Amino acid sequence: MKPNDPKDDLHRYLNAARDALLWKLEGLSEYDSRRPLTPTGTNLLGLVKHLACVELEYFGPTFDRPHDEVLPWIAEDAEPNADMWVPATESREEIVGLYARARAHADATIEALPLDAPGQVAWWGDTGRVTLQRIMLHMTAETNRHAGHADIVRELIDGRAGMRESNSNLGGGDEAWYQEYWTRLETSAKEAQAASG
């Protein structure tokens, strides 16, 4: 890593988000890694599958660097949200392996091209002219957004929260502290509602 190198900085932030996302799967059963925990179906393994597809497309065809993956979930005739969930016929190992290959392909693109390398995102239409820098920024934002979803889903499953095992980045304290904190926030929300009339 070079000090104050913009490409290295972007890559480091992207990798941190990627690692945080994968950490959310650790220790979970097949059921818990796949089950929907929001009304829109958000689930952990589906987030990994989605981001694998997105990385392959943004760092592949966008820069004329094709990949060898077959992605039926993103075909025009695929059912809506097919890349956001994992049926029983697709193993967890397959999806995590797909994500690892997507990362490796993206990392090769990042390594090979300068930040100002031009690309074309076909599905963005008239605004599809991009640079590697823009796509790295876009993917870092996209991955962090979904890592945030994964934070909440994992907390709903078993209470585990935070950025990674060695850094919860949450502050606070033990379970009793969080229960008191939650109660204080709930009370405050009810008081604000009552005051609003």
C-alpha positions as a Markdown table, in Angstrom:
| # | Residue | x | y | z |
|---|---|---|---|---|
| 1 | Met | 0.0 | 0.0 | 0.0 |
| 2 | Lys | 1.3 | 3.4 | -1.0 |
| 3 | Pro | 0.8 | 6.3 | 1.4 |
| 4 | Asn | -1.9 | 8.7 | 0.1 |
| 5 | Asp | -2.5 | 6.8 | -3.1 |
| 6 | Pro | -6.1 | 7.5 | -4.2 |
| 7 | Lys | -6.5 | 4.1 | -5.9 |
| 8 | Asp | -5.1 | 2.2 | -2.9 |
| 9 | Asp | -7.4 | 4.2 | -0.6 |
| 10 | Leu | -10.5 | 3.4 | -2.6 |
| 11 | His | -9.5 | -0.2 | -2.8 |
| 12 | Arg | -8.9 | -0.4 | 0.9 |
| 13 | Tyr | -12.4 | 1.0 | 1.6 |
| 14 | Leu | -14.0 | -1.4 | -0.9 |
| 15 | Asn | -12.2 | -4.4 | 0.7 |
| 16 | Ala | -13.3 | -3.3 | 4.2 |
| 17 | Ala | -16.9 | -3.3 | 3.1 |
| 18 | Arg | -16.5 | -6.6 | 1.3 |
| 19 | Asp | -15.0 | -8.2 | 4.4 |
| 20 | Ala | -17.7 | -6.8 | 6.7 |
| 21 | Leu | -20.4 | -8.2 | 4.4 |
| 22 | Leu | -18.9 | -11.7 | 4.5 |
| 23 | Trp | -18.4 | -11.6 | 8.2 |
| 24 | Lys | -22.1 | -11.4 | 8.7 |
| 25 | Leu | -22.4 | -15.0 | 7.4 |
| 26 | Glu | -20.0 | -16.5 | 9.9 |
| 27 | Gly | -21.5 | -19.1 | 12.2 |
| 28 | Leu | -25.0 | -19.1 | 10.6 |
| 29 | Ser | -27.1 | -22.0 | 9.6 |
| 30 | Glu | -28.3 | -22.5 | 6.0 |
| 31 | Tyr | -31.7 | -21.2 | 7.1 |
| 32 | Asp | -30.5 | -18.1 | 8.9 |
| 33 | Ser | -28.1 | -17.2 | 6.0 |
| 34 | Arg | -31.0 | -17.3 | 3.6 |
| 35 | Arg | -34.2 | -16.3 | 5.4 |
| 36 | Pro | -35.9 | -13.0 | 4.7 |
| 37 | Leu | -36.1 | -10.7 | 7.6 |
| 38 | Thr | -37.7 | -7.6 | 6.1 |
| 39 | Pro | -41.0 | -7.2 | 4.2 |
| 40 | Thr | -39.0 | -6.8 | 1.0 |
| 41 | Gly | -37.2 | -10.1 | 1.5 |
| 42 | Thr | -33.7 | -8.8 | 2.5 |
| 43 | Asn | -31.5 | -11.8 | 3.4 |
| 44 | Leu | -27.8 | -12.2 | 4.0 |
| 45 | Leu | -26.8 | -14.7 | 1.3 |
| 46 | Gly | -28.9 | -12.9 | -1.2 |
| 47 | Leu | -26.9 | -9.7 | -0.6 |
| 48 | Val | -23.7 | -11.5 | -1.2 |
| 49 | Lys | -25.1 | -13.0 | -4.5 |
| 50 | His | -26.3 | -9.6 | -5.6 |
| 51 | Leu | -23.0 | -7.9 | -4.9 |
| 52 | Ala | -21.1 | -10.7 | -6.7 |
| 53 | Cys | -23.2 | -10.1 | -9.8 |
| 54 | Val | -22.8 | -6.3 | -9.6 |
| 55 | Glu | -19.0 | -6.5 | -9.2 |
| 56 | Leu | -18.7 | -8.8 | -12.2 |
| 57 | Glu | -20.7 | -6.5 | -14.4 |
| 58 | Tyr | -19.2 | -3.2 | -13.2 |
| 59 | Phe | -15.6 | -4.3 | -13.3 |
| 60 | Gly | -16.1 | -6.6 | -16.3 |
| 61 | Pro | -18.0 | -5.5 | -19.4 |
| 62 | Thr | -17.9 | -1.9 | -18.3 |
| 63 | Phe | -14.2 | -1.9 | -19.0 |
| 64 | Asp | -14.3 | -4.5 | -21.8 |
| 65 | Arg | -12.9 | -7.1 | -19.4 |
| 66 | Pro | -15.3 | -10.0 | -19.8 |
| 67 | His | -15.7 | -12.6 | -17.1 |
| 68 | Asp | -16.5 | -16.3 | -17.5 |
| 69 | Glu | -19.4 | -16.5 | -15.1 |
| 70 | Val | -22.9 | -17.5 | -16.1 |
| 71 | Leu | -25.3 | -15.2 | -14.3 |
| 72 | Pro | -28.9 | -16.4 | -15.2 |
| 73 | Trp | -30.2 | -14.2 | -12.4 |
| 74 | Ile | -29.5 | -11.0 | -14.3 |
| 75 | Ala | -30.8 | -12.1 | -17.7 |
| 76 | Glu | -33.6 | -10.1 | -19.2 |
| 77 | Asp | -36.0 | -12.9 | -18.8 |
| 78 | Ala | -35.1 | -13.6 | -15.1 |
| 79 | Glu | -37.7 | -13.1 | -12.5 |
| 80 | Pro | -37.5 | -9.8 | -10.6 |
| 81 | Asn | -35.0 | -9.9 | -7.7 |
| 82 | Ala | -33.6 | -13.3 | -8.8 |
| 83 | Asp | -30.1 | -12.0 | -7.8 |
| 84 | Met | -31.3 | -11.1 | -4.3 |
| 85 | Trp | -32.1 | -14.6 | -2.9 |
| 86 | Val | -30.6 | -18.0 | -3.0 |
| 87 | Pro | -32.8 | -21.1 | -3.7 |
| 88 | Ala | -32.0 | -24.4 | -2.1 |
| 89 | Thr | -30.6 | -25.6 | -5.4 |
| 90 | Glu | -27.7 | -23.1 | -5.1 |
| 91 | Ser | -25.3 | -23.8 | -2.2 |
| 92 | Arg | -23.9 | -21.3 | 0.1 |
| 93 | Glu | -20.4 | -22.4 | -0.9 |
| 94 | Glu | -21.3 | -21.7 | -4.6 |
| 95 | Ile | -22.5 | -18.1 | -3.8 |
| 96 | Val | -19.5 | -17.3 | -1.5 |
| 97 | Gly | -17.2 | -18.8 | -4.2 |
| 98 | Leu | -18.9 | -16.7 | -6.8 |
| 99 | Tyr | -18.3 | -13.6 | -4.7 |
| 100 | Ala | -14.6 | -14.6 | -4.2 |
| 101 | Arg | -14.2 | -14.9 | -8.0 |
| 102 | Ala | -16.0 | -11.6 | -8.6 |
| 103 | Arg | -13.7 | -9.9 | -6.2 |
| 104 | Ala | -10.6 | -11.4 | -7.9 |
| 105 | His | -11.9 | -10.3 | -11.3 |
| 106 | Ala | -12.6 | -6.8 | -10.0 |
| 107 | Asp | -9.2 | -6.7 | -8.3 |
| 108 | Ala | -7.5 | -7.6 | -11.5 |
| 109 | Thr | -9.3 | -4.8 | -13.3 |
| 110 | Ile | -8.4 | -2.4 | -10.6 |
| 111 | Glu | -4.8 | -3.5 | -10.7 |
| 112 | Ala | -4.6 | -3.3 | -14.5 |
| 113 | Leu | -6.2 | 0.0 | -15.2 |
| 114 | Pro | -5.4 | 3.6 | -14.1 |
| 115 | Leu | -8.1 | 5.5 | -12.2 |
| 116 | Asp | -8.9 | 7.6 | -15.3 |
| 117 | Ala | -9.4 | 4.5 | -17.5 |
| 118 | Pro | -12.7 | 5.0 | -19.5 |
| 119 | Gly | -15.6 | 2.6 | -19.4 |
| 120 | Gln | -19.2 | 2.4 | -20.5 |
| 121 | Val | -22.0 | 1.2 | -18.2 |
| 122 | Ala | -24.5 | -0.1 | -20.8 |
| 123 | Trp | -27.5 | -0.1 | -18.5 |
| 124 | Trp | -26.9 | 3.6 | -17.4 |
| 125 | Gly | -27.9 | 4.8 | -20.9 |
| 126 | Asp | -26.7 | 8.3 | -21.8 |
| 127 | Thr | -25.0 | 8.7 | -18.4 |
| 128 | Gly | -23.0 | 5.5 | -18.8 |
| 129 | Arg | -19.6 | 7.0 | -19.6 |
| 130 | Val | -17.5 | 6.4 | -16.5 |
| 131 | Thr | -13.9 | 6.0 | -15.3 |
| 132 | Leu | -12.5 | 3.3 | -13.1 |
| 133 | Gln | -12.4 | 5.9 | -10.2 |
| 134 | Arg | -16.2 | 6.5 | -10.5 |
| 135 | Ile | -16.9 | 2.7 | -10.6 |
| 136 | Met | -14.7 | 2.1 | -7.6 |
| 137 | Leu | -16.6 | 4.9 | -5.7 |
| 138 | His | -19.9 | 3.5 | -6.9 |
| 139 | Met | -19.1 | 0.0 | -5.8 |
| 140 | Thr | -17.7 | 1.1 | -2.4 |
| 141 | Ala | -21.0 | 3.0 | -1.8 |
| 142 | Glu | -23.1 | 0.1 | -3.1 |
| 143 | Thr | -21.2 | -2.5 | -1.0 |
| 144 | Asn | -21.3 | -0.3 | 2.2 |
| 145 | Arg | -25.1 | 0.2 | 1.7 |
| 146 | His | -25.7 | -3.6 | 1.5 |
| 147 | Ala | -23.2 | -4.2 | 4.4 |
| 148 | Gly | -25.5 | -1.9 | 6.4 |
| 149 | His | -28.5 | -4.0 | 5.5 |
| 150 | Ala | -26.5 | -7.1 | 6.5 |
| 151 | Asp | -25.7 | -5.4 | 9.9 |
| 152 | Ile | -29.4 | -5.1 | 10.6 |
| 153 | Val | -30.4 | -8.5 | 9.3 |
| 154 | Arg | -27.6 | -10.2 | 11.4 |
| 155 | Glu | -28.6 | -8.3 | 14.5 |
| 156 | Leu | -32.2 | -9.5 | 14.0 |
| 157 | Ile | -31.0 | -13.1 | 13.7 |
| 158 | Asp | -28.8 | -13.5 | 16.8 |
| 159 | Gly | -27.9 | -10.0 | 18.1 |
| 160 | Arg | -24.4 | -10.0 | 16.6 |
| 161 | Ala | -23.7 | -6.5 | 15.5 |
| 162 | Gly | -20.8 | -4.4 | 14.4 |
| 163 | Met | -18.3 | -4.0 | 11.6 |
| 164 | Arg | -16.1 | -7.0 | 12.3 |
| 165 | Glu | -15.2 | -9.4 | 15.1 |
| 166 | Ser | -12.4 | -7.2 | 16.4 |
| 167 | Asn | -14.3 | -3.9 | 16.0 |
| 168 | Ser | -18.0 | -3.6 | 16.9 |
| 169 | Asn | -17.8 | 0.2 | 16.2 |
| 170 | Leu | -21.0 | 0.5 | 18.2 |
| 171 | Gly | -20.0 | 2.1 | 21.4 |
| 172 | Gly | -22.2 | 1.3 | 24.4 |
| 173 | Gly | -21.7 | -1.8 | 26.5 |
| 174 | Asp | -23.2 | -5.1 | 27.4 |
| 175 | Glu | -26.7 | -6.4 | 26.9 |
| 176 | Ala | -28.2 | -4.7 | 29.9 |
| 177 | Trp | -26.7 | -1.4 | 28.8 |
| 178 | Tyr | -28.3 | -1.8 | 25.3 |
| 179 | Gln | -31.7 | -2.8 | 26.9 |
| 180 | Glu | -31.7 | 0.4 | 29.0 |
| 181 | Tyr | -30.6 | 2.4 | 25.9 |
| 182 | Trp | -33.3 | 0.9 | 23.8 |
| 183 | Thr | -35.9 | 1.7 | 26.4 |
| 184 | Arg | -34.7 | 5.3 | 26.7 |
| 185 | Leu | -35.0 | 5.7 | 22.9 |
| 186 | Glu | -38.5 | 4.1 | 22.8 |
| 187 | Thr | -39.6 | 6.4 | 25.7 |
| 188 | Ser | -38.2 | 9.4 | 23.9 |
| 189 | Ala | -40.0 | 8.5 | 20.7 |
| 190 | Lys | -43.3 | 8.1 | 22.5 |
| 191 | Glu | -42.9 | 11.4 | 24.3 |
| 192 | Ala | -42.1 | 13.2 | 20.9 |
| 193 | Gln | -45.2 | 11.6 | 19.4 |
| 194 | Ala | -47.4 | 12.7 | 22.3 |
| 195 | Ala | -45.9 | 16.2 | 22.1 |
| 196 | Ser | -46.7 | 16.5 | 18.4 |
| 197 | Gly | -50.3 | 16.4 | 19.2 |
